[in-house]
Amino acid sequence: MKKLDFVVAGVPRSGTTVMQVLLNALPNVVCFSELFEEELDHSTLDVPAALLSMSRSPNVPENKRHAANHWLTVLNGKDLSTLTIGNKMPRYYCCLRRILDELHPTKAILSVRELPDLMKSYNNRAHEGKDWHRGQVGIFAFAEQLNLLKSLHTLLEYDVLIVPNKCL
């Protein structure tokens, strides 16, 4: 059984996608993009079996089936014991303690962005309107940051790397 070795989390628009791209540029590192939802019991997750199931299930949205097939192709023929595998899901931060407990002894990478920049990004995305709720403007970024801080105080004994967005 191959579990996730790490997870990438952070408030949406905080740099989690850039982090995922950078991680995938490393040899022997694979970071999926939002394949495994927050609600999933990660303790039972076997990466290859989950990808195979996801790729074949008619109940899984087409884009996730396509992504699962892509990652199965990437992993095909590789020795999984030599790979470091993770999943990027921005709102993992909402339940990061539970996920880290389920995947113990995994690690988390938390991408953070300064609030003024985050609020501007929310406003821009809301104005563009594509795949973003028009009303989800900067004040939502403030609320997300508060929730992130609330989650962080419960993670002191966990292996969490906090990476400021400006470092990316």
Secondary structure, 3 states (H helix, E strand, C coil): CCCCCEEEECCCCCCHHHHHHHHHCCCCEEEEECCCCCCCCHHHCCHHHHHHHHHHCCCCCHHHHHHHHHHHHHHCCCCHHHCEEEEECHHHHHHHHHHHHHHCCCEEEEEECCHHHHHHHHHHHHHHCCCCCCCCCHHHHHHHHHHHHHHHCCCCCCCEEEEEHHHC
